[in-house]
Amino acid sequence: MAKLSLFERRRRRVRTALKARAGGRPRLSVHRSGRHIYAQIIDDAAGRTLASASSLKAGSKAIGANVEAAAAVGKELAEAAKAAGVTTVVFDRGGYLFHGRVKALAEAAREGGLEF
């Protein structure tokens, strides 16, 4: 069996820590690609997505994979979360470092009203 990549090891470590302190709160999961950024709020107990936003969606203000697009996605996600009745989440950065696009998305979601 091949060794896990450093990214995969970080992702597993972050997810394990989140499960320990989630306390029944939904999880805000972030995925970053070279062209887009995606975020969704997931209820792990029910196994379903409560709200989502990405720079890929049609009609989105966010275009591309830069910091400005990530901030726009964070604001859109906060609005979608409010509509779904979610105010408190745990932030799952995956294996990504909390810097750049991931940080911009998180700060915009906080400004939009999400607490984490």
PyMOL commands that place a pseudoatom at each C-alpha (Angstrom):
pseudoatom trace, name=CA, resn=MET, resi=1, chain=A, elem=C, hetatm=0, pos=[0.000, 0.000, 0.000]
pseudoatom trace, name=CA, resn=ALA, resi=2, chain=A, elem=C, hetatm=0, pos=[1.364, 3.390, -0.970]
pseudoatom trace, name=CA, resn=LYS, resi=3, chain=A, elem=C, hetatm=0, pos=[1.978, 6.083, 1.604]
pseudoatom trace, name=CA, resn=LEU, resi=4, chain=A, elem=C, hetatm=0, pos=[-0.701, 8.706, 1.929]
pseudoatom trace, name=CA, resn=SER, resi=5, chain=A, elem=C, hetatm=0, pos=[0.070, 12.040, 0.402]
pseudoatom trace, name=CA, resn=LEU, resi=6, chain=A, elem=C, hetatm=0, pos=[0.738, 14.915, 2.767]
pseudoatom trace, name=CA, resn=PHE, resi=7, chain=A, elem=C, hetatm=0, pos=[-2.514, 16.518, 1.633]
pseudoatom trace, name=CA, resn=GLU, resi=8, chain=A, elem=C, hetatm=0, pos=[-4.504, 13.386, 2.462]
pseudoatom trace, name=CA, resn=ARG, resi=9, chain=A, elem=C, hetatm=0, pos=[-2.845, 13.103, 5.880]
pseudoatom trace, name=CA, resn=ARG, resi=10, chain=A, elem=C, hetatm=0, pos=[-3.724, 16.742, 6.666]
pseudoatom trace, name=CA, resn=ARG, resi=11, chain=A, elem=C, hetatm=0, pos=[-7.290, 16.225, 5.441]
pseudoatom trace, name=CA, resn=ARG, resi=12, chain=A, elem=C, hetatm=0, pos=[-7.791, 13.196, 7.687]
pseudoatom trace, name=CA, resn=ARG, resi=13, chain=A, elem=C, hetatm=0, pos=[-6.244, 14.926, 10.682]
pseudoatom trace, name=CA, resn=VAL, resi=14, chain=A, elem=C, hetatm=0, pos=[-8.469, 17.990, 10.260]
pseudoatom trace, name=CA, resn=ARG, resi=15, chain=A, elem=C, hetatm=0, pos=[-11.626, 15.900, 9.765]
pseudoatom trace, name=CA, resn=THR, resi=16, chain=A, elem=C, hetatm=0, pos=[-10.904, 13.782, 12.854]
pseudoatom trace, name=CA, resn=ALA, resi=17, chain=A, elem=C, hetatm=0, pos=[-10.418, 16.870, 15.005]
pseudoatom trace, name=CA, resn=LEU, resi=18, chain=A, elem=C, hetatm=0, pos=[-13.650, 18.381, 13.652]
pseudoatom trace, name=CA, resn=LYS, resi=19, chain=A, elem=C, hetatm=0, pos=[-15.705, 15.324, 14.512]
pseudoatom trace, name=CA, resn=ALA, resi=20, chain=A, elem=C, hetatm=0, pos=[-14.428, 15.497, 18.082]
pseudoatom trace, name=CA, resn=ARG, resi=21, chain=A, elem=C, hetatm=0, pos=[-15.572, 19.099, 18.591]
pseudoatom trace, name=CA, resn=ALA, resi=22, chain=A, elem=C, hetatm=0, pos=[-18.491, 19.440, 16.172]
pseudoatom trace, name=CA, resn=GLY, resi=23, chain=A, elem=C, hetatm=0, pos=[-21.175, 19.030, 18.838]
pseudoatom trace, name=CA, resn=GLY, resi=24, chain=A, elem=C, hetatm=0, pos=[-23.918, 18.306, 16.309]
pseudoatom trace, name=CA, resn=ARG, resi=25, chain=A, elem=C, hetatm=0, pos=[-23.188, 21.406, 14.229]
pseudoatom trace, name=CA, resn=PRO, resi=26, chain=A, elem=C, hetatm=0, pos=[-23.138, 21.166, 10.425]
pseudoatom trace, name=CA, resn=ARG, resi=27, chain=A, elem=C, hetatm=0, pos=[-19.775, 21.245, 8.647]
pseudoatom trace, name=CA, resn=LEU, resi=28, chain=A, elem=C, hetatm=0, pos=[-18.691, 23.938, 6.185]
pseudoatom trace, name=CA, resn=SER, resi=29, chain=A, elem=C, hetatm=0, pos=[-16.521, 22.050, 3.717]
pseudoatom trace, name=CA, resn=VAL, resi=30, chain=A, elem=C, hetatm=0, pos=[-14.242, 23.796, 1.208]
pseudoatom trace, name=CA, resn=HIS, resi=31, chain=A, elem=C, hetatm=0, pos=[-12.827, 22.403, -2.032]
pseudoatom trace, name=CA, resn=ARG, resi=32, chain=A, elem=C, hetatm=0, pos=[-10.332, 24.326, -4.113]
pseudoatom trace, name=CA, resn=SER, resi=33, chain=A, elem=C, hetatm=0, pos=[-9.389, 23.582, -7.697]
pseudoatom trace, name=CA, resn=GLY, resi=34, chain=A, elem=C, hetatm=0, pos=[-7.223, 25.395, -10.198]
pseudoatom trace, name=CA, resn=ARG, resi=35, chain=A, elem=C, hetatm=0, pos=[-10.231, 26.997, -11.875]
pseudoatom trace, name=CA, resn=HIS, resi=36, chain=A, elem=C, hetatm=0, pos=[-12.948, 27.261, -9.214]
pseudoatom trace, name=CA, resn=ILE, resi=37, chain=A, elem=C, hetatm=0, pos=[-13.687, 27.171, -5.492]
pseudoatom trace, name=CA, resn=TYR, resi=38, chain=A, elem=C, hetatm=0, pos=[-16.581, 25.266, -3.955]
pseudoatom trace, name=CA, resn=ALA, resi=39, chain=A, elem=C, hetatm=0, pos=[-18.132, 25.320, -0.480]
pseudoatom trace, name=CA, resn=GLN, resi=40, chain=A, elem=C, hetatm=0, pos=[-21.013, 23.443, 1.069]
pseudoatom trace, name=CA, resn=ILE, resi=41, chain=A, elem=C, hetatm=0, pos=[-22.645, 23.067, 4.448]
pseudoatom trace, name=CA, resn=ILE, resi=42, chain=A, elem=C, hetatm=0, pos=[-23.168, 19.411, 5.269]
pseudoatom trace, name=CA, resn=ASP, resi=43, chain=A, elem=C, hetatm=0, pos=[-25.250, 17.795, 8.002]
pseudoatom trace, name=CA, resn=ASP, resi=44, chain=A, elem=C, hetatm=0, pos=[-23.168, 14.700, 8.716]
pseudoatom trace, name=CA, resn=ALA, resi=45, chain=A, elem=C, hetatm=0, pos=[-25.821, 13.140, 10.970]
pseudoatom trace, name=CA, resn=ALA, resi=46, chain=A, elem=C, hetatm=0, pos=[-28.426, 13.162, 8.193]
pseudoatom trace, name=CA, resn=GLY, resi=47, chain=A, elem=C, hetatm=0, pos=[-25.872, 12.781, 5.398]
pseudoatom trace, name=CA, resn=ARG, resi=48, chain=A, elem=C, hetatm=0, pos=[-27.178, 15.647, 3.287]
pseudoatom trace, name=CA, resn=THR, resi=49, chain=A, elem=C, hetatm=0, pos=[-26.087, 19.035, 1.991]
pseudoatom trace, name=CA, resn=LEU, resi=50, chain=A, elem=C, hetatm=0, pos=[-27.968, 21.968, 3.504]
pseudoatom trace, name=CA, resn=ALA, resi=51, chain=A, elem=C, hetatm=0, pos=[-26.492, 24.788, 1.396]
pseudoatom trace, name=CA, resn=SER, resi=52, chain=A, elem=C, hetatm=0, pos=[-23.829, 25.181, -1.268]
pseudoatom trace, name=CA, resn=ALA, resi=53, chain=A, elem=C, hetatm=0, pos=[-22.111, 27.830, -3.347]
pseudoatom trace, name=CA, resn=SER, resi=54, chain=A, elem=C, hetatm=0, pos=[-19.347, 27.849, -5.918]
pseudoatom trace, name=CA, resn=SER, resi=55, chain=A, elem=C, hetatm=0, pos=[-17.705, 30.002, -8.515]
pseudoatom trace, name=CA, resn=LEU, resi=56, chain=A, elem=C, hetatm=0, pos=[-19.013, 27.534, -11.099]
pseudoatom trace, name=CA, resn=LYS, resi=57, chain=A, elem=C, hetatm=0, pos=[-22.751, 28.118, -10.588]
pseudoatom trace, name=CA, resn=ALA, resi=58, chain=A, elem=C, hetatm=0, pos=[-24.601, 29.942, -13.331]
pseudoatom trace, name=CA, resn=GLY, resi=59, chain=A, elem=C, hetatm=0, pos=[-25.499, 33.487, -12.333]
pseudoatom trace, name=CA, resn=SER, resi=60, chain=A, elem=C, hetatm=0, pos=[-22.807, 33.565, -9.680]
pseudoatom trace, name=CA, resn=LYS, resi=61, chain=A, elem=C, hetatm=0, pos=[-21.018, 36.846, -8.997]
pseudoatom trace, name=CA, resn=ALA, resi=62, chain=A, elem=C, hetatm=0, pos=[-17.820, 34.891, -8.444]
pseudoatom trace, name=CA, resn=ILE, resi=63, chain=A, elem=C, hetatm=0, pos=[-15.854, 33.920, -11.519]
pseudoatom trace, name=CA, resn=GLY, resi=64, chain=A, elem=C, hetatm=0, pos=[-12.560, 32.060, -11.433]
pseudoatom trace, name=CA, resn=ALA, resi=65, chain=A, elem=C, hetatm=0, pos=[-10.365, 30.841, -8.630]
pseudoatom trace, name=CA, resn=ASN, resi=66, chain=A, elem=C, hetatm=0, pos=[-8.914, 34.017, -7.171]
pseudoatom trace, name=CA, resn=VAL, resi=67, chain=A, elem=C, hetatm=0, pos=[-9.309, 35.573, -3.716]
pseudoatom trace, name=CA, resn=GLU, resi=68, chain=A, elem=C, hetatm=0, pos=[-12.132, 37.871, -4.862]
pseudoatom trace, name=CA, resn=ALA, resi=69, chain=A, elem=C, hetatm=0, pos=[-14.106, 34.913, -6.214]
pseudoatom trace, name=CA, resn=ALA, resi=70, chain=A, elem=C, hetatm=0, pos=[-13.563, 33.015, -2.957]
pseudoatom trace, name=CA, resn=ALA, resi=71, chain=A, elem=C, hetatm=0, pos=[-14.891, 35.967, -0.964]
pseudoatom trace, name=CA, resn=ALA, resi=72, chain=A, elem=C, hetatm=0, pos=[-17.971, 36.160, -3.200]
pseudoatom trace, name=CA, resn=VAL, resi=73, chain=A, elem=C, hetatm=0, pos=[-18.564, 32.420, -2.735]
pseudoatom trace, name=CA, resn=GLY, resi=74, chain=A, elem=C, hetatm=0, pos=[-18.320, 32.876, 1.048]
pseudoatom trace, name=CA, resn=LYS, resi=75, chain=A, elem=C, hetatm=0, pos=[-20.966, 35.611, 0.982]
pseudoatom trace, name=CA, resn=GLU, resi=76, chain=A, elem=C, hetatm=0, pos=[-23.254, 33.548, -1.252]
pseudoatom trace, name=CA, resn=LEU, resi=77, chain=A, elem=C, hetatm=0, pos=[-22.867, 30.563, 1.052]
pseudoatom trace, name=CA, resn=ALA, resi=78, chain=A, elem=C, hetatm=0, pos=[-23.730, 32.649, 4.124]
pseudoatom trace, name=CA, resn=GLU, resi=79, chain=A, elem=C, hetatm=0, pos=[-26.912, 33.855, 2.411]
pseudoatom trace, name=CA, resn=ALA, resi=80, chain=A, elem=C, hetatm=0, pos=[-27.853, 30.295, 1.413]
pseudoatom trace, name=CA, resn=ALA, resi=81, chain=A, elem=C, hetatm=0, pos=[-27.163, 29.093, 4.961]
pseudoatom trace, name=CA, resn=LYS, resi=82, chain=A, elem=C, hetatm=0, pos=[-29.428, 31.774, 6.429]
pseudoatom trace, name=CA, resn=ALA, resi=83, chain=A, elem=C, hetatm=0, pos=[-32.181, 30.703, 4.047]
pseudoatom trace, name=CA, resn=ALA, resi=84, chain=A, elem=C, hetatm=0, pos=[-31.700, 27.105, 5.239]
pseudoatom trace, name=CA, resn=GLY, resi=85, chain=A, elem=C, hetatm=0, pos=[-31.810, 28.193, 8.889]
pseudoatom trace, name=CA, resn=VAL, resi=86, chain=A, elem=C, hetatm=0, pos=[-28.143, 27.505, 9.662]
pseudoatom trace, name=CA, resn=THR, resi=87, chain=A, elem=C, hetatm=0, pos=[-26.213, 30.028, 11.757]
pseudoatom trace, name=CA, resn=THR, resi=88, chain=A, elem=C, hetatm=0, pos=[-23.429, 28.008, 13.442]
pseudoatom trace, name=CA, resn=VAL, resi=89, chain=A, elem=C, hetatm=0, pos=[-21.044, 25.614, 11.674]
pseudoatom trace, name=CA, resn=VAL, resi=90, chain=A, elem=C, hetatm=0, pos=[-17.623, 24.023, 12.065]
pseudoatom trace, name=CA, resn=PHE, resi=91, chain=A, elem=C, hetatm=0, pos=[-15.092, 24.972, 9.382]
pseudoatom trace, name=CA, resn=ASP, resi=92, chain=A, elem=C, hetatm=0, pos=[-13.564, 22.060, 7.462]
pseudoatom trace, name=CA, resn=ARG, resi=93, chain=A, elem=C, hetatm=0, pos=[-10.636, 23.384, 5.453]
pseudoatom trace, name=CA, resn=GLY, resi=94, chain=A, elem=C, hetatm=0, pos=[-9.832, 19.870, 4.255]
pseudoatom trace, name=CA, resn=GLY, resi=95, chain=A, elem=C, hetatm=0, pos=[-6.137, 19.474, 3.596]
pseudoatom trace, name=CA, resn=TYR, resi=96, chain=A, elem=C, hetatm=0, pos=[-5.773, 23.069, 2.469]
pseudoatom trace, name=CA, resn=LEU, resi=97, chain=A, elem=C, hetatm=0, pos=[-3.842, 25.585, 4.534]
pseudoatom trace, name=CA, resn=PHE, resi=98, chain=A, elem=C, hetatm=0, pos=[-5.883, 28.405, 6.069]
pseudoatom trace, name=CA, resn=HIS, resi=99, chain=A, elem=C, hetatm=0, pos=[-4.423, 31.017, 3.759]
pseudoatom trace, name=CA, resn=GLY, resi=100, chain=A, elem=C, hetatm=0, pos=[-5.332, 32.851, 0.570]
pseudoatom trace, name=CA, resn=ARG, resi=101, chain=A, elem=C, hetatm=0, pos=[-8.565, 31.684, -1.041]
pseudoatom trace, name=CA, resn=VAL, resi=102, chain=A, elem=C, hetatm=0, pos=[-9.613, 29.447, 1.860]
pseudoatom trace, name=CA, resn=LYS, resi=103, chain=A, elem=C, hetatm=0, pos=[-9.101, 32.282, 4.352]
pseudoatom trace, name=CA, resn=ALA, resi=104, chain=A, elem=C, hetatm=0, pos=[-10.960, 34.761, 2.119]
pseudoatom trace, name=CA, resn=LEU, resi=105, chain=A, elem=C, hetatm=0, pos=[-13.945, 32.400, 1.859]
pseudoatom trace, name=CA, resn=ALA, resi=106, chain=A, elem=C, hetatm=0, pos=[-14.007, 31.875, 5.639]
pseudoatom trace, name=CA, resn=GLU, resi=107, chain=A, elem=C, hetatm=0, pos=[-13.812, 35.584, 6.448]
pseudoatom trace, name=CA, resn=ALA, resi=108, chain=A, elem=C, hetatm=0, pos=[-16.565, 36.427, 3.951]
pseudoatom trace, name=CA, resn=ALA, resi=109, chain=A, elem=C, hetatm=0, pos=[-18.797, 33.711, 5.410]
pseudoatom trace, name=CA, resn=ARG, resi=110, chain=A, elem=C, hetatm=0, pos=[-18.227, 35.157, 8.882]
pseudoatom trace, name=CA, resn=GLU, resi=111, chain=A, elem=C, hetatm=0, pos=[-19.080, 38.643, 7.640]
pseudoatom trace, name=CA, resn=GLY, resi=112, chain=A, elem=C, hetatm=0, pos=[-22.227, 37.187, 6.071]
pseudoatom trace, name=CA, resn=GLY, resi=113, chain=A, elem=C, hetatm=0, pos=[-23.413, 35.957, 9.476]
pseudoatom trace, name=CA, resn=LEU, resi=114, chain=A, elem=C, hetatm=0, pos=[-22.085, 32.426, 9.902]
pseudoatom trace, name=CA, resn=GLU, resi=115, chain=A, elem=C, hetatm=0, pos=[-20.457, 31.655, 13.237]
pseudoatom trace, name=CA, resn=PHE, resi=116, chain=A, elem=C, hetatm=0, pos=[-17.458, 29.316, 13.530]
for i in range(1, 116): cmd.bond("trace and resi %d" % i, "trace and resi %d" % (i + 1))
show_as sticks, trace
zoom trace
